[in-house]
Amino acid sequence: MSDRLQTPRLLLLDLRASKQSALPAVPGLTVVTPNPSGDCKESRNALGVLVAIDGEAAYADWVQRFHPMCPEGFPHVILLDPYDPALARRALDSDAADCCAMDDGERLDLIIARLARKPRTTCMEAVSPARLAHLLRLQATVDTLPIPIFLKDRERRYIACNKAFEKYIGRPAADIIGKTVFDVAPEDLARVYEQSDVEHLARGGSQTYEARVSYGDGSVRDVVFHKAVFTDATGAPDGIVGAMIDISERKELERRLEVLAATDFLTGVYNLRTFYDLARHELSRQARNGGELSLVVMDIDRFKEINDSLGHAAGDDALRKFVAVVTENLREHDIFARAGGDEFRLLLPATSPAGAHLVAERIRSAVNRITIRSPRGEIQLSISVGIARCHPGDASLDEATMHADDALYQAKAEGRNRIHPLPMHPF
């Protein structure tokens, strides 16, 4: 090359995933991808951008993301590694100034010489090469972050995003830039984002909140949005920059821990602590509105004998099958819990003791049809049941529980496999 062409006047954007060939030995080349060689200030006289591409993904990245950043007419020279004639034709059709193989030094020298002789257009000087180098470097650097990042203008339209954002929502940059949240997200989720952005732009500053986002595969995930409003030269809100942190695994763990804390690990029904929490709400509702509320206490007859004779695995099987039968006979708002061992409690809102007796009888009859089998033998299940009325104004379930426990002991004393008291008896 001549001395005139050794003046630093070219930017290089390396979009290759696998770098098979070395970068071209062009003196003074300014690399604008991360870990740059050279100084951005040297790019003020840049003739154009050399873009290293190694396949479809890098080509799409150039077309959708980097080429639109440059002013119209600013030359992009595509360096293919390896050379692909079909991809070369597509690059030229996509407004590349020229194209050659990465290792074709002679061809590249000719291209650079031609660029040096080509006069600069007015539109090319609308963005200085130094400024363009900075923008390209910034975009390339942000693309290396694994956290989805996006920018919106004051009209809440996307003006930029990184690769992680594209991947997360499953759309290329060409389908995001210039669009609103209603173009890229389901309407119910988009309304949440839009309301947040409108309020945020009016208020300014930064904000952090949890929301749900439609992932690229169609699933909906939990994220934390971190957003900040940026301003123009006058200090007026000019747009929003944001980042998303996926917290789906954390939220799922929290949900699982909540379930574990609220339920019995063996049977899956509520534990006693949750039962009392829910019962307090029902007692408060009854105190406000009146109405019936009944408590049912049940346990499996001779449960210890099942464990001793058939084994603890058979005992666990009996508990699970009993719970399945009870659950099949309950309404959605009934509250069912394991109190411990083989004792269970059932709170029936808007149900009189007579109605509770009907529910208990259906359960008792169904339980009688359960047979527990093991290598040691088999046994047919039965239960004993006690019922009590909860009175409006009761501060707790203590009194009703005492009466239901007494009724349960009476049912056992009368021979088990029965419900006490009978409907015709006072509760």
C-alpha positions in Angstrom: 0.0 0.0 0.0 1.0 3.6 -0.5 1.8 5.9 2.4 -1.4 7.8 1.7 -3.4 4.6 2.5 -1.6 4.0 5.7 -3.4 6.9 7.4 -5.9 5.3 9.9 -9.2 5.6 8.1 -11.0 2.3 8.6 -13.1 0.8 11.3 -13.4 -2.9 11.8 -16.4 -4.7 13.3 -15.7 -8.4 14.0 -19.0 -10.3 14.2 -17.6 -13.8 13.7 -18.4 -16.5 16.2 -15.5 -18.7 15.2 -12.5 -16.6 14.1 -10.7 -18.9 11.6 -8.6 -16.3 9.9 -6.6 -13.5 11.4 -7.7 -9.9 11.0 -6.4 -8.2 7.9 -3.1 -6.4 8.2 -4.3 -2.9 7.4 -2.1 -0.3 9.1 -4.0 1.9 11.6 -7.2 -0.2 11.6 -9.6 0.8 14.5 -11.4 -2.3 15.9 -14.8 -1.2 17.3 -15.7 -4.6 18.9 -14.9 -5.2 22.6 -11.2 -5.2 23.6 -10.4 -2.7 20.8 -7.1 -2.1 19.2 -6.5 1.5 18.3 -8.0 4.8 19.5 -11.5 5.9 18.6 -10.1 9.4 18.0 -8.2 8.0 15.1 -11.4 7.2 13.3 -12.4 10.8 12.6 -11.2 10.3 9.0 -12.6 6.8 8.5 -13.4 5.8 5.0 -15.8 3.1 6.0 -16.4 -0.1 8.1 -14.9 -3.5 7.5 -17.3 -6.1 8.8 -16.0 -9.6 9.4 -18.7 -12.3 8.9 -18.5 -16.0 9.2 -22.1 -17.2 8.4 -25.8 -16.5 8.6 -25.9 -15.4 12.2 -23.2 -12.8 11.8 -24.8 -11.6 8.5 -28.2 -11.2 10.1 -26.5 -9.3 13.0 -24.9 -6.9 10.5 -28.2 -6.3 8.5 -30.5 -5.9 11.5 -28.3 -4.2 14.1 -25.2 -2.5 12.8 -25.8 -1.4 9.3 -28.9 0.7 10.3 -26.7 2.6 12.8 -24.6 4.1 10.0 -25.6 7.2 8.0 -26.8 6.5 4.5 -23.9 6.1 2.1 -21.3 5.2 4.7 -19.4 2.3 3.1 -19.6 -1.2 4.7 -17.1 -3.7 3.2 -17.9 -7.3 4.1 -15.0 -9.7 4.8 -16.2 -13.3 4.6 -14.4 -16.0 6.7 -14.7 -18.4 4.9 -15.7 -16.9 1.6 -19.3 -17.9 0.5 -20.3 -16.7 -3.0 -24.1 -16.8 -2.1 -23.6 -14.8 1.1 -21.4 -12.4 -0.8 -24.2 -11.7 -3.3 -26.7 -11.2 -0.5 -24.3 -8.8 1.2 -24.0 -6.7 -2.0 -27.8 -6.8 -2.4 -28.0 -5.5 1.2 -26.1 -2.3 0.3 -22.6 -3.5 1.1 -20.1 -1.3 -0.7 -18.0 -4.4 -1.6 -17.2 -7.9 -0.4 -14.2 -10.2 -0.4 -12.6 -13.1 1.5 -11.0 -12.2 4.8 -7.6 -13.5 3.7 -7.7 -11.8 0.2 -5.3 -9.0 1.0 -4.8 -7.9 -2.7 -8.6 -7.5 -3.2 -8.9 -5.6 0.1 -6.1 -3.2 -1.0 -8.0 -2.4 -4.2 -11.3 -1.9 -2.3 -9.6 0.5 0.2 -7.9 2.4 -2.7 -11.3 2.9 -4.3 -12.8 4.1 -1.1 -10.0 6.6 -0.7 -10.7 8.1 -4.1 -14.5 8.3 -3.6 -15.6 11.8 -2.4 -17.5 12.0 0.9 -21.2 12.8 0.7 -23.0 15.3 2.9 -25.2 12.6 4.5 -22.0 10.7 5.5 -20.8 13.7 7.5 -24.1 13.9 9.4 -22.5 11.5 11.9 -18.8 11.8 12.3 -16.7 8.7 11.9 -15.4 9.1 15.4 -19.0 9.2 16.7 -20.0 6.3 14.6 -17.0 4.3 15.9 -18.2 5.0 19.4 -21.8 3.9 18.6 -20.6 0.7 17.0 -18.3 -0.1 19.8 -21.0 0.6 22.4 -23.5 -1.7 20.6 -21.0 -4.5 20.2 -20.0 -4.2 23.8 -23.6 -4.3 25.1 -24.3 -7.3 22.9 -21.8 -9.3 24.9 -23.8 -8.9 28.1 -26.0 -11.9 29.0 -28.6 -9.6 30.5 -31.4 -8.4 28.2 -31.1 -4.6 27.7 -33.4 -2.2 25.7 -33.9 1.5 25.0 -37.1 3.3 24.3 -37.7 6.9 23.1 -40.1 9.3 24.7 -43.0 7.8 22.6 -42.1 4.5 24.2 -40.9 2.9 21.0 -37.9 0.7 21.0 -34.8 2.4 19.6 -32.2 -0.2 20.5 -31.7 -3.5 22.2 -28.9 -6.1 22.7 -28.7 -9.7 21.5 -29.8 -11.1 24.9 -33.1 -9.1 24.6 -33.7 -10.5 21.1 -33.1 -14.0 22.3 -35.2 -13.6 25.4 -38.4 -12.4 23.7 -37.7 -14.5 20.5 -37.7 -11.7 18.0 -34.9 -10.2 15.8 -34.0 -6.6 16.2 -35.7 -5.8 12.9 -39.0 -6.8 14.5 -38.3 -4.8 17.7 -36.8 -1.4 16.7 -39.5 1.2 16.0 -42.2 -0.9 17.6 -44.1 -0.6 20.9 -44.6 -3.2 23.6 -48.0 -3.9 22.1 -46.2 -5.1 18.9 -43.8 -7.4 20.7 -45.7 -8.7 23.8 -49.1 -10.2 24.5 -51.7 -7.5 25.1 -52.3 -8.3 28.8 -48.6 -8.0 29.6 -48.1 -5.1 27.3 -50.7 -3.0 29.2 -48.6 -3.5 32.4 -45.4 -2.4 30.7 -47.1 0.6 29.0 -48.7 1.9 32.2 -45.4 1.6 34.0 -43.5 3.4 31.2 -46.0 6.3 31.1 -45.9 6.8 34.8 -42.1 6.4 34.8 -41.5 9.1 32.1 -43.8 11.5 34.0 -42.0 10.9 37.3 -38.4 10.4 36.0 -35.6 8.7 37.9 -35.2 5.0 38.1 -37.6 2.2 39.1 -37.4 -1.5 39.9 -40.4 -3.9 39.8 -41.3 -7.5 39.2 -43.4 -8.5 36.2 -44.0 -11.4 33.8 -42.5 -11.6 30.3 -43.4 -13.8 27.4 -40.2 -15.8 26.6 -39.1 -16.8 23.1 -40.5 -20.3 23.4 -44.0 -19.0 24.3 -43.7 -19.6 28.0 -44.2 -16.8 30.5 -41.4 -16.1 32.9 -40.9 -13.9 36.0 -38.4 -11.0 35.7 -37.2 -8.0 37.6 -37.2 -4.8 35.5 -34.6 -2.2 36.3 -35.4 1.0 34.4 -34.2 4.6 34.3 -35.3 7.7 32.4 -32.7 9.6 30.4 -33.1 13.2 29.4 -32.3 15.5 26.5 -30.1 18.6 26.5 -32.9 20.6 28.1 -33.4 18.1 30.9 -36.7 16.9 29.5 -37.4 13.1 29.6 -36.2 11.6 26.4 -36.7 7.9 26.8 -36.1 4.9 29.0 -33.2 2.4 29.3 -34.0 -0.9 30.9 -32.6 -4.3 31.8 -34.3 -7.5 32.8 -33.2 -10.1 35.3 -34.8 -13.5 35.0 -36.0 -14.6 38.5 -38.2 -17.5 37.3 -36.2 -20.2 39.2 -36.2 -18.0 42.4 -40.0 -17.4 42.1 -40.7 -21.1 41.5 -38.6 -22.0 44.5 -40.5 -19.4 46.6 -43.8 -20.9 45.4 -42.6 -24.5 46.3 -41.5 -23.3 49.7 -44.8 -21.6 50.3 -46.6 -24.9 49.4 -44.3 -26.9 51.6 -44.8 -24.5 54.5 -48.6 -24.7 54.0 -49.2 -28.3 53.4 -48.6 -31.8 54.8 -45.6 -33.4 53.0 -47.1 -36.9 52.8 -50.7 -36.2 51.8 -50.5 -32.8 50.2 -53.5 -31.3 52.2 -53.1 -28.3 54.4 -51.2 -28.7 57.6 -52.6 -27.6 61.0 -51.0 -24.2 61.0 -52.5 -23.3 57.7 -55.9 -24.8 58.7 -56.0 -22.4 61.7 -55.0 -19.4 59.6 -57.8 -20.1 57.1 -60.3 -20.9 59.9 -59.7 -17.5 61.4 -60.8 -15.9 58.2 -64.0 -18.1 58.1 -64.8 -17.2 61.8 -64.4 -13.5 61.0 -66.7 -13.9 57.9 -69.3 -15.7 60.0 -69.1 -13.0 62.7 -69.8 -10.3 60.1 -72.4 -12.1 58.0 -73.8 -14.9 60.2 -74.6 -18.2 58.7 -73.6 -21.8 59.4 -70.1 -23.2 59.9 -69.4 -26.8 60.9 -66.2 -28.5 62.0 -65.7 -32.2 61.3 -62.9 -34.3 63.0 -62.0 -37.7 61.4 -59.5 -40.4 62.0 -58.8 -43.8 60.5 -59.9 -46.7 62.8 -57.1 -48.9 64.2 -54.4 -47.0 62.2 -51.7 -48.3 64.5 -52.7 -51.8 63.8 -52.3 -51.1 60.0 -48.7 -49.9 60.6 -47.9 -52.7 62.9 -49.4 -55.6 60.9 -48.9 -54.4 57.3 -46.0 -52.0 57.6 -45.5 -48.2 57.5 -45.7 -48.2 53.7 -49.2 -49.6 53.9 -50.0 -46.9 56.5 -48.8 -44.2 54.2 -50.9 -45.7 51.4 -53.9 -45.7 53.7 -53.5 -42.0 54.5 -53.1 -41.0 50.8 -56.1 -43.1 49.7 -58.2 -41.7 52.5 -57.3 -38.1 51.5 -58.1 -38.8 47.9 -61.6 -40.0 48.9 -62.2 -36.9 51.1 -61.0 -34.5 48.4 -63.4 -36.0 45.9 -66.3 -35.1 48.2 -65.4 -31.5 49.0 -66.3 -28.1 47.5 -63.6 -25.7 46.4 -64.0 -23.5 49.5 -64.0 -26.3 52.1 -60.9 -26.4 54.3 -59.3 -29.8 54.8 -56.1 -30.5 56.8 -54.1 -33.2 58.5 -53.9 -32.5 62.2 -51.2 -35.1 62.8 -50.9 -38.9 62.6 -54.2 -40.3 61.3 -56.4 -37.4 62.5 -57.8 -34.9 60.0 -60.0 -31.8 60.3 -62.6 -30.4 57.9 -64.2 -27.0 58.1 -67.4 -26.6 56.1 -68.5 -23.0 55.4 -72.2 -22.3 54.9 -73.0 -25.9 56.2 -75.1 -26.9 59.1 -74.2 -29.9 61.3 -76.9 -31.8 59.5 -75.4 -30.9 56.2 -71.9 -31.8 57.6 -73.3 -35.2 58.6 -74.4 -35.9 54.9 -70.9 -35.0 53.7 -69.3 -37.2 56.4 -71.5 -40.1 55.6 -70.5 -39.9 51.9 -66.9 -40.0 52.9 -67.4 -42.8 55.4 -69.2 -45.0 52.9 -66.5 -44.3 50.3 -63.7 -45.1 52.8 -65.3 -48.5 53.5 -64.6 -49.4 49.9 -60.9 -48.9 50.3 -58.7 -52.0 50.8 -55.1 -51.7 51.7 -52.9 -54.5 50.5 -49.3 -55.4 51.3 -47.1 -58.6 51.2 -48.2 -59.1 54.8 -51.9 -59.1 54.1 -54.8 -56.7 53.5 -57.3 -54.7 55.5 -60.4 -52.7 54.7 -60.5 -49.1 56.0 -63.0 -47.4 58.1 -63.2 -44.0 59.9 -64.8 -42.5 63.0 -66.1 -39.0 62.7 -67.1 -36.2 65.2 -69.1 -33.1 64.2 -69.6 -29.7 66.0 -71.2 -26.4 65.1 -69.1 -23.2 65.1 -71.1 -20.4 66.7 -71.1 -16.8 65.4 -68.9 -14.7 67.7 -66.5 -17.5 68.5 -63.0 -16.0 68.7 -61.4 -19.3 67.8 -62.1 -22.9 67.0 -61.2 -24.1 70.5 -64.7 -24.7 71.7 -65.9 -26.3 68.5 -62.8 -28.5 68.4 -63.4 -29.6 72.0 -67.0 -30.6 71.1 -65.9 -32.3 67.8 -63.2 -34.3 69.7 -65.7 -35.4 72.3 -68.0 -36.5 69.5 -65.2 -38.4 67.8 -64.3 -40.3 71.0 -68.0 -41.1 71.5 -68.1 -42.6 67.9 -65.1 -44.8 68.7 -66.6 -45.8 72.0 -69.8 -46.9 70.2 -67.8 -49.3 68.0 -66.0 -47.1 65.4 -66.9 -46.8 61.7 -69.6 -44.2 62.6 -70.4 -40.6 62.9 -71.4 -38.8 66.1 -73.7 -37.2 66.9 -76.6 -38.4 64.7 -78.5 -35.7 62.8 -81.5 -36.0 65.1 -79.4 -35.2 68.2 -78.6 -31.6 69.2 -75.2 -30.3 68.2 
